């Protein structure tokens, strides 16, 4: 079997596993098992891709649609996911998140957004049942909105830290003339050229967020710190981190 054929098989398994989220009917145990396997397979993909194979890759685009209060958190976290996965991303309206880039990166971005969506639902339900929520005299709407803002800020910062560590590791492992750096540049060029062909002009939109309940905001930040972004995806005994990106 050729290396390219093996990579196609790996990518096919990643596509199937990426669909296994709690939002799509899987149990939490099944979703976590899928997350672990995705991490292992993406690591294989990253370690075996040569520059010739990378140049043959094409970009893909996926839309992910969410609804409900969770959007208040996801809209804030979205750009951090885009940065970590090295994709291009934008929103269509208030509910549709779009990722554009190499297939493994887009699939990981989609999976990660579903993972965080499930986490904010779980943590918000736990907060609603807590004494801290019951004691507050702030209106329920402002309590929950402040909680989501705190959750989103903490998760965003954690994802940004992961992205910064990944970039630092790539720089430490690659001299300016090394093949590793060359592959990173090739990948960036492929994604940039593909996005340019779409003819889309993105604009930055700013939203003002006012925290009405400081205690709820802090509870949200605590909850954001519990999200399993650094689960050992490479196996039970592996280092706690998201899978490495293709180089």
Buried (B, 14 or more C-beta within 10 A) or exposed (E): EEEBEEBEEBBEBBEEBBBBBBBEEBEEEEBBBBBBBBBBBBBBBBEBBEBEBBEEBEBBBBEBEBEEBBBBBBBBBBBBBBBBBBBBBBBEEEBEBBBBBBBBBBBBBBBBBBBBBBBBBBBBEEBEEEEEBEEBEBEEEBBBBBBBBBBBBBBBBBBBBBBEEBBEEBEEEBEEEEEEBBBBEBBEEBBEEBBEEEEEEEEEEEEEEEBBBEBBBBBBBBBBEBBEBEBBBBEEEBEEBBBBBBB
